[in-house]
Amino acid sequence: MMDMDQLVALCRRRGFLFQSSEIYGGLNGFWDYGPLGVELKRNIREAWWRDMVSAHNELVVPAGAPTAYEMVGLDCAIIMHPQVWKVSGHYDLFSDMMVDCRESKKRYRFDQVCGRWVEAKGQRVFVTSEGLGDDALKDIEEKAIKFYGLRAKQADQLQWASGLEPLATLDLPQMESMRETTAVDVEAAETASFTIRPSKEYDFSRVLAPHAKMLGTLTDPREFNLMLETYPGPIKDEANRAFLRPETAQGIFVNFKNVLDSTRVRIPFGIAQVGKSFRNEITPRNFTFRSREFEQMEIEFFCHPSTSRAWYQYWRDRRYRWYVELGLAGERLRLRDHEAAELSHYSCGTADIEYAFPFLPPGQFGELEGIAHRGDFDLRSHMEGKLVRQGDGLVVELDAEGKPKYRGSGKDLAYFDDQTKERYVPHVIEPSAGADRATLAFLCEAYREDTAPDEHGVPTARVFMKFHPRLAPVKAAVFPLVKKDGMPEIAREIYAELKPHFNVFYDEKGAVGRRYRRQDEIGTPFCITVDGQTLADGTVTIRDRDTLQQWRVHKKDCLAELRERIARGNS
Ligand code: ATP
């Protein structure tokens, strides 16, 4: 198992990822991509756009698809009309529960605090941690020892009365009853960013908070809306409050009619968008996995209700295959169908593509992408107003006076099929991926350590990043073996020939073995070396990053060789 700290150090050292505003101590939840990181993430975004949109052939039926289909793209504004978020449900429901510690002044996501019951010296206490798995167990034991005033060697006096369990599940019945009051509370606290819950429901008096020394310092759980607010224009008041989008999807729904009216697309078709989203995550963590600013790659696929299940199946499988094709195959990647209880109220089916990130405890997976069958929920919401489930159907949510709580646009977003003469509200399948989480997964998957002979033939430890050649930030490095005998001139010629086509790197400094290692560490799949034989017969050496094999190619054929190998996908 790779060590996450080593990957984080490599990312910083070689310029993949930096903490945002690092010289000022960083800003929690924000990250900057360095010169190599930006190439990697762009390659991932471009692979997605190419494979899903620009290279999609609408004239043929792809494997597993019910029929042929069209794909188009959009690039919408980050700030949208505030009504969009009221109608979509984000204003009322897009929240996490949080708890505050009165002693440490720290804030935690309620569902991320775990603990164990322990008893010593006649007192039973629930000791908590913010960590996961083994880290949490270790942290909890150390805290319990401190709390009871024991020495490390007296740890056997601690009687553990439970395994690691979430704080949130201690009082499950109360949790359920609290959830039902959500909508009302949010409405009452219109201007507050969170809702205060009835205090008597929870008893945290025997809970030791993650960074506290005293018991009972946690507040009751409160709801915290994850949307970041802003005030466009010169006046900062309630009427001018807008939100930074928490997802790119809504921009697609509100432009559905514009796309229909301005192009010749016919159902079934998909609209794709790549762009920044913002969520005021309570506890950003695990490198870029949970950030407050991140990039999404989303498709809203519109189809006839009668074929929507088949399309859902198609997208679920297609999107999983995409990750496999780019190198995430193996037991660390999985496709998990949601249980009925996990589905949101409008969804008829959801699957997550998940990756076993190394920072998670063994056996746990983190979401890379969700594929949801959303029915007609989104288009109908933007027509009629915010919808809630009633029995088997969806109805407009009403306020105390019996009027729609949040009005829709009133625009007709139904689709008229001029061949069948049928009018209907299309169903939507939504594959929603995170560009940053995908980048992180590809970085984790690529990290390798092995032993390879150095320039003197001595086996030495080597770190290399085994990126798929399509994703590799630098496709090839060009070296003259030595800085004389006309070798640099030939190497520069090859470099100049490749540069317009690929991101290639020229290096003539230091021993060639060291130059290879530096390229291995950033995942460059091929190194091209001009050597003595080049002067004689015009051939150069190409070295493979993964197998270390070397072969000779005429210098005129470097471009074709790289093209072919990158397209083939293995170095
Ligand atoms: P999670 O449960 O991990 O918070 P989610 O289910 O809320 O994720 P979605 O709303 O389905 O996520 O968003 C789609 C995708 O956007 C996710 O699969 C993920 O790749 C990405 N994403 C969501 N939140 C974040 C975040 N805070 N930081 C980075 N990427 C994110």
Boltz pocket constraint, residues with backbone or C-beta under 6 A from the ligand:
constraints:
  - pocket:
      binder: B
      contacts: [[A, 246], [A, 247], [A, 279], [A, 281], [A, 288], [A, 289], [A, 290], [A, 291], [A, 292], [A, 293], [A, 294], [A, 295], [A, 296], [A, 367], [A, 368], [A, 369], [A, 370], [A, 432], [A, 433], [A, 434], [A, 435], [A, 436], [A, 437], [A, 438]]
      max_distance: 6.0
